[in-house]
Amino acid sequence: YGFVNCENGNYYGFDLTKKGKPIPNWNPLVDVGVAKYPISFLAGEKESHILFIDKNNELVSLDREAQRRFNPVPLEEEFLGEIHIDNHPLAERIVLSNTKGKLKIINKSGDVFHLSLGSGNGTFIYSDILGDGRKDYMFLNGNKISVHSYEENTFLKKWEKNLDYKIDDVFSVDRRNGKSFLGLEYKGKVYLLNEHGIMKKGFPLEGASGFELMEIKNNEYLLVTTVGDRLVAYYVVL
């Protein structure tokens, strides 16, 4: 489906599999408010949720017919931002974060609980880092990086590392051949870490901002990045 939010606060929905046919009850869904953040989708095995933050700073969950999945969840200002989703059947959830390592978790029934990843100002990343299909909880604060995940119903810190450099930017969590790789940038150099936070041999490389991994064959890749006004490609084996 595709959705459009207009400056009058109305939402319009379209079925893109049917040449943009309007979705009933979404043409328009009136007076929701101008979207501050993109709509997200929790595509569960038995039910799907269309999620957005409304003009009252509440997280709203609706089905395809624009009926509520659960009551709106009030959000404190610090949690207003990107709506993170895990669609894994064993971990279907909605996650909102602040910049201090605190998380607000909402399950598909609308129940709310909180988690803490640490203290201090930092960056939260929600992605499958450890490779079991479920998303993990990464927090970066200065030169410290940590990863938390669940083992059954227990929330555990899987690893934490103090790097030799302060992280300027995190631009990639990528999976190739069943392995996870984290791309970092610091002072004009790019770093590639594995799922355990260990830097890959041959890094760092000269480069800035993001890079792309382009597969040549098997485990061989071109790592494409920029250096100043030049486009640079490195040969790497993962």
KATA-V511300 format. One record per backbone hydrogen bond with DSSP energy under -1.0 kcal/mol. NH is the residue of the N-H (numbers start at 1). CO is the residue of the C=O. If there is no record, write none. Layout:
# KATA-V511300
nh->NH co->CO
nh->NH co->CO
This chain:
# KATA-V511300
nh->2 co->14
nh->4 co->12
nh->6 co->10
nh->9 co->6
nh->11 co->29
nh->12 co->4
nh->13 co->26
nh->14 co->2
nh->15 co->21
nh->18 co->15
nh->20 co->15
nh->21 co->15
nh->23 co->13
nh->26 co->23
nh->29 co->11
nh->32 co->9
nh->33 co->9
nh->40 co->51
nh->42 co->49
nh->44 co->42
nh->44 co->47
nh->49 co->42
nh->50 co->62
nh->51 co->40
nh->52 co->60
nh->54 co->58
nh->55 co->32
nh->57 co->54
nh->59 co->73
nh->60 co->52
nh->62 co->50
nh->63 co->67
nh->66 co->63
nh->69 co->61
nh->73 co->59
nh->75 co->57
nh->79 co->76
nh->80 co->77
nh->84 co->95
nh->86 co->93
nh->91 co->88
nh->93 co->86
nh->94 co->106
nh->95 co->84
nh->96 co->104
nh->98 co->102
nh->103 co->115
nh->104 co->96
nh->105 co->113
nh->106 co->94
nh->107 co->111
nh->110 co->107
nh->113 co->105
nh->115 co->103
nh->117 co->101
nh->122 co->99
nh->123 co->140
nh->125 co->138
nh->127 co->136
nh->129 co->127
nh->136 co->127
nh->137 co->148
nh->138 co->125
nh->139 co->146
nh->140 co->123
nh->141 co->144
nh->144 co->141
nh->145 co->161
nh->146 co->139
nh->147 co->159
nh->148 co->137
nh->149 co->156
nh->151 co->154
nh->154 co->151
nh->156 co->149
nh->158 co->147
nh->159 co->147
nh->161 co->145
nh->163 co->143
nh->167 co->142
nh->168 co->185
nh->169 co->185
nh->171 co->183
nh->174 co->181
nh->176 co->179
nh->179 co->176
nh->181 co->174
nh->182 co->193
nh->183 co->172
nh->184 co->191
nh->185 co->169
nh->186 co->189
nh->189 co->186
nh->190 co->205
nh->191 co->184
nh->193 co->182
nh->194 co->198
nh->197 co->194
nh->200 co->192
nh->203 co->200
nh->205 co->190
nh->207 co->188
nh->208 co->226
nh->212 co->224
nh->214 co->222
nh->216 co->220
nh->217 co->220
nh->220 co->217
nh->221 co->236
nh->222 co->214
nh->223 co->234
nh->224 co->212
nh->225 co->232
nh->227 co->230
nh->230 co->227
nh->232 co->225
nh->234 co->223
nh->236 co->221
nh->238 co->219
